[in-house]
Amino acid sequence: MELTLQHFIIVCPLVFAAGFVDAIAGGGGLISLPAYMISGLPVHNAIATNKLSSCMGTTVATLHYIRMGYVPWKVAGWCIIGGLTGSKIGAELALMVSDYYFKIFMLAVIPLTAFYVTRSKALITEKEPLSYSRTLAIALASSLIIGVYDGFYGPGTGTFLLLLLTTLAHVQLKEANGITKVINLTTNITALAVFLINGKTLLMLGLVAGAFNMAGNWIGANCFDKHDSKIVKPLMITVLAIFFVRVIYDLLIA
């Protein structure tokens, strides 16, 4: 399709904001994907092009967290396998089951999650670490479950995984964010490869928007270093609120 200046004016600022949010609390796709669709792109082109810009931005945040030592590879490596396996299972389920019932389920899950984030001190006070074997088992199970969710539906994947790693696996917030970014980058690259092979990605728009997403991720990752838990909680609530509105919208137009 033919791109116009309007596409860039609408998409780039929102993708920048998405990168900032995603680097800190996950869920940037809840902002960036609608931006592409608002600009007038067909759904498949929007999803494919969003994957390109997201991959570019997530790479920046991931490398930053790796450089800062926030990625515990003995756990993260297995979580990547769990996330990819779950994503494959979820994608196969999506071909067999309507996501309508899943969205109804999310209408209950999202407010409960937001209530937990508001009341819980898990994102502020680090929990007592578990043994390596227990941490690995819970983290692997969490990445597998969220991987299924990602393959089946997807929005807010990073936010939910971050919550599970900190609350159940007792992973420190910075390391949990590092693991989340590594998994997100892996799954995004896998999906992007499929879209590129099928010619659905608008390269010019994706690359320009990707530069904005990289800037947003870079600023967000640096803010996370300085403020971590102080900025994670309000952004996570914002992401969940956007997600809740989107689910209602999807159900109304279904």
C-alpha positions in Angstrom: 0.0 0.0 0.0 1.0 3.6 -0.5 2.3 5.4 2.6 1.6 9.1 3.3 3.0 11.6 5.8 -0.1 11.1 7.9 0.9 7.5 8.6 4.2 8.6 10.1 2.7 11.6 12.0 0.2 9.3 13.8 2.3 6.2 14.3 5.7 7.6 15.4 4.8 9.5 18.5 2.6 6.7 19.8 5.2 4.1 19.1 7.7 6.2 21.0 5.3 6.2 24.0 4.8 2.5 23.6 8.5 1.9 23.8 8.9 3.9 27.0 6.1 2.0 28.7 7.2 -1.4 27.4 10.7 -1.0 28.7 9.5 -0.4 32.2 6.2 -2.4 32.7 5.6 -4.3 29.5 2.4 -4.0 27.4 3.7 -1.5 24.9 1.8 -3.3 22.1 -1.4 -2.1 23.6 -0.4 1.4 22.5 1.7 0.7 19.3 -0.6 -1.8 17.5 -3.7 0.5 17.8 -1.5 3.4 16.5 -0.9 1.5 13.3 -4.5 0.6 12.9 -5.7 4.2 13.6 -3.4 5.4 10.8 -5.4 3.3 8.4 -3.2 0.3 7.9 -5.0 -3.1 7.2 -4.9 -5.4 10.2 -2.3 -7.8 8.9 0.0 -5.0 7.8 -0.5 -3.3 11.1 0.5 -6.4 13.1 3.4 -7.2 10.9 4.8 -3.7 10.8 4.3 -3.3 14.6 6.5 -6.5 15.0 9.3 -4.8 13.1 9.3 -1.6 15.2 8.8 -3.6 18.4 11.7 -5.8 17.7 14.0 -2.8 17.2 12.9 -1.2 20.4 12.9 -4.3 22.5 16.4 -5.1 21.3 17.6 -1.8 22.8 15.9 -2.5 26.2 17.1 -6.1 26.2 20.7 -5.2 25.5 20.6 -2.5 28.2 19.3 -5.0 30.8 21.9 -7.6 29.7 24.7 -4.9 30.0 23.4 -4.0 33.5 23.5 -7.6 34.6 19.7 -7.9 35.0 19.4 -11.2 33.0 20.0 -14.3 35.0 20.8 -16.6 32.1 20.5 -19.9 34.1 16.8 -19.1 34.5 16.2 -16.9 31.4 17.5 -19.6 29.0 14.9 -22.1 30.1 12.2 -19.4 30.2 12.8 -18.7 26.5 12.2 -22.4 25.7 9.1 -22.3 27.8 7.8 -19.1 26.2 8.4 -20.4 22.6 6.8 -23.8 23.4 3.8 -22.1 25.0 3.4 -19.7 22.1 3.2 -22.5 19.6 0.6 -24.3 21.7 -1.4 -21.1 22.1 -1.3 -20.4 18.3 -2.6 -23.9 17.6 -5.4 -23.4 20.2 -6.4 -20.1 18.6 -7.1 -22.0 15.4 -9.6 -24.2 17.2 -11.3 -22.0 19.8 -12.9 -18.6 19.5 -11.2 -15.9 21.5 -14.6 -14.5 22.5 -14.8 -16.7 25.7 -11.2 -15.8 26.5 -12.0 -12.1 26.4 -15.0 -12.6 28.7 -12.6 -14.4 31.1 -10.2 -11.4 30.9 -12.9 -9.0 32.0 -12.7 -10.6 35.4 -8.9 -11.2 35.4 -7.8 -7.7 34.5 -9.6 -5.8 37.4 -8.4 -8.5 39.9 -4.9 -8.1 38.6 -5.1 -4.3 38.8 -6.4 -4.6 42.4 -3.5 -6.9 43.3 -0.9 -4.5 41.8 -2.5 -1.6 43.7 -2.6 -3.4 47.1 0.5 -5.6 46.8 4.0 -4.6 48.0 5.6 -7.2 45.7 6.8 -4.6 43.3 8.2 -2.4 46.0 9.6 -4.9 48.6 11.7 -7.7 47.2 10.6 -11.2 48.5 12.9 -13.7 50.1 14.6 -15.6 47.2 13.6 -19.2 46.7 16.0 -22.0 46.0 17.3 -22.1 42.4 15.3 -25.3 41.6 12.0 -23.8 42.9 12.7 -20.5 41.1 13.5 -22.3 37.9 10.4 -24.5 38.1 8.0 -21.6 38.8 9.6 -19.3 36.2 9.5 -22.0 33.6 5.9 -22.8 34.3 5.0 -19.1 34.2 6.8 -18.6 30.9 5.0 -21.6 29.4 1.6 -20.4 30.6 2.1 -16.8 29.4 3.6 -18.2 26.2 0.3 -20.0 25.6 -1.6 -16.8 26.3 0.7 -14.9 23.9 0.2 -17.3 21.1 -3.6 -17.4 21.7 -4.3 -13.8 22.3 -1.3 -11.7 23.3 -1.9 -8.2 24.6 -0.2 -7.4 27.9 2.0 -10.5 27.8 5.1 -8.8 29.3 3.1 -7.2 32.1 1.5 -10.6 33.2 4.9 -12.4 33.0 6.6 -9.7 35.0 3.9 -10.0 37.7 4.2 -13.8 37.8 8.0 -13.8 38.0 8.0 -11.3 40.9 5.1 -12.6 42.9 5.3 -16.4 42.5 9.0 -17.1 41.6 10.3 -14.3 43.9 12.6 -13.0 41.2 13.8 -9.5 41.9 12.1 -6.8 39.9 15.1 -5.9 37.7 15.9 -9.5 36.9 12.2 -10.2 36.2 12.2 -7.4 33.7 15.4 -8.7 32.1 13.9 -12.2 31.7 10.7 -10.7 30.3 12.6 -8.6 27.7 14.6 -11.6 26.5 11.5 -13.7 26.1 9.7 -10.9 24.3 12.5 -10.3 21.9 12.8 -14.0 21.1 9.0 -14.4 20.3 8.9 -11.1 18.4 11.8 -12.0 16.2 10.1 -15.4 15.5 6.8 -13.7 14.5 8.6 -11.0 12.5 10.4 -13.6 10.4 7.0 -15.2 9.4 5.6 -11.8 8.5 8.7 -10.8 6.4 8.6 -14.1 4.5 4.9 -13.5 3.6 5.5 -9.8 2.6 3.2 -8.2 5.1 5.7 -5.8 6.7 5.8 -2.2 5.5 9.5 -1.7 5.8 9.8 2.1 5.5 7.2 2.8 8.1 8.4 0.0 10.3 12.0 1.2 10.3 11.2 4.9 10.9 8.7 4.0 13.7 11.3 1.5 15.0 13.8 4.3 15.5 11.2 6.1 17.7 10.5 2.9 19.5 14.2 2.4 20.2 14.4 6.0 21.6 11.4 5.3 23.9 12.8 2.0 25.1 16.2 3.6 25.8 14.7 6.4 27.8 12.3 3.9 29.6 15.1 1.5 30.5 17.2 4.3 31.9 14.3 5.6 34.0 13.8 2.0 35.2 17.4 1.9 36.5 16.8 5.1 38.5 13.3 4.7 39.8 12.4 0.9 39.2 9.5 0.1 41.5 8.3 3.7 41.9 7.5 4.0 38.2 6.6 0.3 37.5 3.3 0.2 39.5 1.6 3.3 38.0 2.6 2.3 34.5 1.4 -1.2 35.0 -2.0 0.1 36.2 -2.1 2.3 33.1 -1.4 -0.7 30.8 -4.1 -2.8 32.5 -6.6 0.0 32.2 -5.9 0.3 28.4 -6.1 -3.5 28.1 -9.5 -3.5 29.9 -10.9 -0.8 27.6 -9.6 -2.7 24.5 -11.2 -6.0 25.6 -14.5 -4.3 26.1 -14.2 -2.6 22.7 -13.3 -5.9 21.0 -16.4 -7.5 22.6 -18.7 -4.7 21.5 -17.6 -4.8 17.9 -17.4 -8.6 17.7 
